[in-house]
């Protein structure tokens, strides 16, 4: 049976969009742990105001942030070195492949 012979399916009309009042009622009735409210929420709660903490806690936080920054910097540096090495390996493999292909083409000619 060809596509022209198939009967065309008529879809039902779309329902009217909800009113603002219906949307607000729906949002107000949703629980706080509803995925709509939690999906985009940050995983870690925001840090409390620095003014509300004592200086030792602030210093500890800064120290931990600095340690994390240094560790991440080192990981990035190592990743860069690894990428450079892999790039060089790929380049050498490409050159070897080009040489092999040229040898094959010259051998078959």
Buried (B, 14 or more C-beta within 10 A) or exposed (E): EEEEEEEEEEEEEEEEEEEEEEEEEEEEEEEEEEEEEEEEEEEEEEEEEEEEBEEEEEEEEEEEEEEEEEEEEEEEEEEEEEEEEEEEEEEEEEEEEEEEEEEEEEEEE
